[in-house]
Amino acid sequence: MPFRDQRWLALWAAMLGYMLDAMDVLLYVFAIQTLRAEFHWSAATAGLVSSVTLIASSFGGVAAGMLADRIGRSRTLVYTILTYSIASGLSATSTGIATLLVWRMFVGLGLGGEWSAGAVLVSEHWPAEHRAKAIGLMQSGWAIGYMLAAVLTALVLPRFGWRVLFLAGVLPALLTIWIQRHVKEPEIWTKRSAAVPIRALFRPPLGRRTFLATALATSVLFAYWGVNTWLPGFLSASKTQGGAGLDILQTSTWIFTMQIGAFLGYVTFGWLADRFGRRPVFFVYVVAAAILTPVYGLTPRWGGAAAETWLFILGPFLGFFGTGFFSLFGAMLAELYPTAVRGTGQGFVYNVGRAASALAPFTVGAIADRRGIGAGLALNSAFFLTGAILIFTLPETKNTELA
């Protein structure tokens, strides 16, 4: 039964945690234009807040991966959810850039940590033939959280302001009560040998794959955050700023439909990767994202009177291909590392990549100040293409049994 089987309980816990994680992180993204107007920030300054969140998430992810190898996957998951939810609520008390940076830094710590703990929890509970499918469902929680953030913003921001919007982010803390009561540690972890020092990641036989996997994560995470940090701002910015000129309700609607595409992209990736292999499916996804990103970013300039319609049509496709490929990492990284260092390896690779990608929001913001937001979004195409090349430097891990 899905409600009693530990495989499903682990999946629901990680998926819900990731869903609410996304909601808390992206509330800032949806409120970014409101905060800019209230505090008189430039686009680069607004992007800096997201960059700090991403840098903090890298530290949180690495630390949580190491902690998961030592105290357990489920227990670490609880700590990370508490961290990001409480910090999101405290963001409502911010009085300017300095205090907001502090609270969003703690949100970032929880963001990185939740993925590290949740991905390894799911990977170790599910068998090889269904691992990518399970990870795809877990990753789809991000798309649902994105949609929740869009709905909350449309309902709360115009009526009650950004402080109440951030305060709603404390609700995920309630999930930790259920996780503590019902989700057990994976059997493979309870029977593990002693945890391995982090330096083992940089020595043979793991050193080369750690370097290449980190480069892969860096390239596509840069592209993702470069696009998605600025999507709501791009859709709501005036056409003179290179944006689409949509109002708050339209922006939330356009983002909502895009995340329906992302949800389908995550889930479909898992099924395809278990059937055809991790590498070819990833390649198709990121090449398609590289093509769609500049087209989408420049549509307000080229689309004329039909630009809004084209953005609505293209959005789900950009969400499908430009987000769904992340289902690769939870499965493949688990298959590249042994149990004793799995959490540490996954946490390091994915979150060092995330730290490097922290430059993306600031870079796109700086370009937006000069050439418009649409041109800033188009930059990210090159990073998607880099990922398409790097995937073939790593081994195919389909049907790999965890050791």
Secondary structure, 3 states (H helix, E strand, C coil): CCCCCHHHHHHHHHHHHHHHHHHHHHHHHHHHHHHHHHHCCCHHHHHHHHHHHHHHHHHHHHHHHHHHHHHCHHHHHHHHHHHHHHHHHHHHHCCCHHHHHHHHHHHHHHHHHHHHHHHHHHHHHCCHHHHHHHHHHHHHHHHHHHHHHHHHHHHHHHHHCHHHHHHHHHHHHHHHHHHHHHCCCCHHHHCCCCCCCHHHHHCCCCHHHHHHHHHHHHHHHHHHHHHHCCHHHHHHCCHHHCCCCCCHHHHHHHHHHHHHHHHHHHHHHHHHHHHHCHHHHHHHHHHHHHHHHHHHHHHHHHCHHHHHHHHHHHHHHHHHHHHHCCHHHHHHHHHHCCHHHHHHHHHHHHHHHHHHCCHHHHHHHHHHHHHCHHHHHHCCHHHHHHHHHHHHHCCCCCCCCCC
